[in-house]
Amino acid sequence: NFQKPDKIILQKATDFEAQFEFRPLEPGYAVTIGNALRRVLLSSLEGYAITGVKIEGVDHEFATIKGV
């Protein structure tokens, strides 16, 4: 039984950035959502691009994330 996120919370927003929280996510589903968001932003928002992602508790790009 696949569980979709039932909460999408806007944590904070400014003119240049926004922070969202999606939960709960099935293991591995965060990669799917992140890739879809990246593709949408890169293709449809002229002049904008994701330049970085910060995940709480992850120190570097090669770290493993428990449950993902």
Summary of the structure (lengths in Angstrom):
residues: 68
radius of gyration: 13.3
end to end distance: 17.3
largest distance: 39.5
contacts: 97
relative contact order: 0.14
helix: 24%
strand: 19%
